[in-house]
Amino acid sequence: MDHMWDGFYTGQKHKSQFSAMIETTGNYTVEYTGTPFANMRYLMRSPNGKIKVKVPYWNAGSYSIWVNDKKIPFTPWNKEEGRYSELTGMKGCGENRFVGVQNYLEFILTPYCTVTVKPENAILSNVRMQWTMDEFYAAGGTTSFADRVSAALGIHASQIKVVAVYKGSVVVEYFIEPTVTSGSDPARELRKLETKLNAIVKDKNQKVFGAPVLSATTDGDVQVVDPTYNPTANVNQPKNPS
């Protein structure tokens, strides 16, 4: 029985399952031949073992890991690497991190623990500031950055997710997530936040970001604030994943 029409074609609603036989120790990369699934569940049916799963994404997006209906936060921030810390496996099933720029998600999977990957409504943004890395972290690093931007936007600091920091002078990649409340309209809220953020960038409000802004990008829309800045110049991005 067909459940829907897609133009000329009919379709059915179902949940696909993909099985594979693997050793229950080590690191694995799950690379999809097409667009990666937005929602996905991973389960290792084994009496013992522990693996690290890496899922590359072809586009930038915000994702979260859930175990037993509980959202698991990313690992602590590593300022030397400019990204979230490597997974240790010591925190059990669901320990995870998202690495910006390279755009991949990593998580720990243990026997009979179901890890669910969910997409998050978010605005992908970055800002390039006339700063050094030492100055950035001396001024509070990612925590102070999230506090300043969230205060300017009138949202909670937890809605700002920094995913990468690298030289060039200092570039911060971050997501802005909507407020999660009953009856809220995430898409509408994100549109308002995007408009407000673009206005802040155009206004060259140094207090918001902590240093003079050279350029900024909001969901792919590039704004070059400093006319002397060359956005095509090479920059030092984070090290490639091993």
N, C-alpha and C positions, 0 to 999 in steps of 0.2 A: 504494500500500500504506500502510495506517495504522500509525503507530508507537506510538500511545498512546491512552488514554481519559481524558477530563476530564469526569467525571460521565456525562452522556448523550452528550456529543460526542466524536468521534474527532479526532485531530490527527496532524500529521507534523513530524518534526524537520528543519529546514532553516536555512540561513543566508540572511537577506534581504539584498539589495543595493539601494542607492538611489543613482541617478546624477543629476548636475546639470551643466549647462554654466555656467561662471563665468569671469570674468577672473582671471588668475593673480597679481594684485596687489590689495592692499587688505585690509579687515576684513570678516568675514562672521559672522553669527549663525545658528546652527542651532537652531531652536526647534521641538520636536516637538509635534504636536497632542495626543498622549497622554502617558503616562508615559515619560520618557526612558529609553533602553536602559541597563541596568547595564554591559554589556560592549559596546564599539563600536570598530570600526576605521575610520580615516579615511586616504584615499590620494588624492593629487592627481596625475593622469596628465598630465604636461606636461613638456616639455624644459627649461623655465625658469620663474622666478617665485617668489613667496613670499607666503603669506597668513597672517592671524591669524584663528583660529576661536574663537568664543565659544559655549559651550553652557550655557544656563540650566537649572537644576534646580528643580523645584517643591518639593522637600523637601530638608532638610539631609542631607548624606551625605559620606563620605570617599572621594575618588577619586584615582587615580594615573595618570601617563602613562608609557607604555613605548615604547621605540624599539629594535628589534633585540634584544628580550629583556632590555633594560637599563632599569631604573627611573630616570626623570629627575626630580631634585628640583625643588621650587618655586624661583622667583626669590628673591633676598635680601629680608629683611624691611625695610619702610619705616615707621619709627616715626612720621613726620609724617602719613602716610596711615592708619596703623593696620592695614596689610594688606601682602601681598606686593607687591613692586615691579612696575611696568608692564613688559610685555614689550618688549624692544628689537629682537628679531629677529637680534641679533648672535651668539647662541649656537647658532643653527642649528635644525634640525628637533627638535621636542619641547620647546623652551623653554616653560615653562608656569607657571601660578599658579592657585590656587583662592581665590576671594574669599568670605569668610564673610558672613553676614547677607543679602547679596543672592543668595548661593548660585549662583555661576556659575564655570565652568571655562574658562580661555583657554589656547591653545597655538599654536605656530608650525608651519606645514605647508609643506614644500618638495617639489620634484618627486620623485616615485617614492619617497618616504619614508613608510612606514606607521606611523602613530601609533595606538597601542592605548590605550583608556581602560578601566581596570579599577576596580571598586568595592573598597573596603577594609573589612574588618570593623572596626568602631570604635564607641566610645561618644561621642555628641555631648554636650558639657557646656559650661556657662558659669558664671562666677562674677562677682558684682558686689561690689566692695570699696570700703571707705571710704578712698579715696586720691585723689590728683591724678595726672594724666598725668605731670607732671614727677617726682613722687615714685616712680611706677612705674618709669620708665626710669632714674632715678638709682639705683634698687635692682637694676639689672641687666636690666630689661625682660623680653622674652619668653624669653630664654635662662635667666635665673635662675628665672623662673616655672616653666618646664619642668623645671628641675633640682630645685626644691623639691617639686613635685607628684609627679614620678617617684620621688624618694627616699622620700616618704611612702607611695607605693603599692608600693615594692619592685620597680620596673621600670626599664628603661633610658630615659634622657632622650629618645632618638630616637622613643620610642613616644608622646610628647606632641606633637601638632601644633597650634600656635596659628594660627588662621585670621583672627581679627579682634580689635582692641583699640579701644575707643571710650569716650567720656565718659559718666558717669552713675551714680556717681562715676567709677570705672574698671571697665569690663566687659571680660572676656576670654572670647572664644569659642574652644574648643579641642576636639580629638578625642583619645581615648585608644585606641591600637591594641594588639592582642595581640602576644605574642611569636611570631615566625615561626621555628618549629623543626620538624624532622621528627617526626611523630606527635603534635603538639600538638593541643589541642581549643580553637580560638579562642573559640567561643561560651561554653564553660564558663569559660574564663579571664576573659572580659569580664564575665560575671555576678559573679564573685568581685571583680573590680576595681570594679564599680559598687557593690556592697555596701560595700566598704572606703571608697570615695570618699564615699558618703552618710554613713558613720559619722564620717569626718573633718570633714565640713561641720557635722553636728549637734553635734560636740564643740567647734565654734568654735575650732579650732586655728589661731590667727593665724600661727604660724610657717610653716605649710605654704604659705599663699597670700601671706604678706608683709604683710598688713594685715587689719583687722577685716572679716569677711564680712557683707554685708547680705542677700544671697540667692544661691541657686545653682540650677542646673537640670541634671539628669542624664537624658538621653534623654526629655525632656518632663516629668519629674517635678520640679516647682518646690518648693524649700524656702525659706521666708522665715525667716531666722535672726534678724534684728533686727525685733521686733514694731512698731517705730515706722516701719519702711520701707514705702513705698507702691509696690508693684511695677507699678501702672498709670500711674505718673507718666511724663511724656515724658522721653526721654533723647536725647542727641546721638549718633546713629549715624554710621557712616562715610558719606562723600559718595556719592551715587548714581553708578553707572558712566556714563561719557560715551558 
